[in-house]
């Protein structure tokens, strides 16, 4: 986080965390949130704070906001990795091409268990993709998930074989 006070972050402390995507939308389109430095901090913060960020904004709007913010590492503007990276995601087949991926196979496998406990036994797998740097939107490590936000549209995800370390 930067030393310059971010009005979005300060205002967010007065509302519920699950309302942040809607607040982000309002602030961006009203022009209240336009400084690149503030966007770089606010977009991943709103994403990470919401339980189900897609419910509020959807895929295209999140991609738009992350692109407006530029590539970030933990809410700070950063240089994208220079080489493609391999990432993982635990998901039902219909949710494979969402934004949240992890660089850790162990984290993805943990999410298989979490999702089963939370949402019941449904067909879920761990998937992998190799992502070019220009498709990476953000890297977030504050929850120990080594999370990458990826514009995965058009990328080919493959199932990871069980025990496929």
Helices and strands as residue ranges (DSSP letters): H 7-12, G 17-19, H 20-30, H 36-49, H 53-57, H 59-69, E 72-73, E 76-77, E 85-92, G 93-95, E 100-102, H 105-119, E 124-131, G 133-135, E 136-140, E 147-150, E 158-159
